[in-house]
């Protein structure tokens, strides 16, 4: 588990050796960006020297697979991440077919993520499962089996497959990452997935905790989305990002709630409003994301990598024009980190 694998001439997967210290830096394509901008955005990310581009599939915005296919066809070496395909939005056989097709179109350039899906959204389209944890386990297991060329017959809680086998399994089998946060889901990811995708506000401390919850399996990959804001003065960056952080404080995910200063942030917002977060200590912001000066952003990336993150991808501003300009910031950050 937890390795990219190549098909040998006999059709059997063969492991490909990868460095345990691997670090890639990339960008995300926000769910609100017009789908037609993906070609120009992907090409700009690639030409900047960044390693990855993650497309976001949230209901009911843009679809991840079609965005990824378009970006892959428009670039030559950029890795495309799928973040995150809801487990129950597609039949796992179809999910495996789509991932395999992308992988065969662009071998070695696809990183798929599969998650629970937001249960409110799943209910809206009649796909809510009574047991998201069991469903995620069954779906990831089945998808990985199919991608590795196996015939799958399975009668589970959510997954029911009868002698299903892909006609064209991927020549390079990608790691399948689980998009999750809580301890039970992370433990599940450590047993059935090849890694995890952690969304915004998952800082170095949370990365370490997440890996521990997963059982610290060998080769376990951690992809991280990190909200990016680089300014000449860190105070300006903190002021820009304070409303974003206040939104996370108001509706916290596990990473935000686990911050040791979460209660203090909540009190600040309740007492003085979102803007009060701009004045919180810089070391608190260092657990939120690459926010502040370029030195602050570099320090965050290095700390997250030291904690165990392999793929650190900058989440841009919701305004497309700002997001495009941030590609240059991310590329500059990468050059500094790569230079040591």
Order of alpha helices (4+ residues) and beta strands (2+ residues): beta-beta-beta-alpha-beta-alpha-beta-alpha-beta-alpha-alpha-beta-beta-beta-beta-alpha-beta-alpha-beta-beta-alpha-alpha-alpha-alpha-beta-alpha-beta-alpha
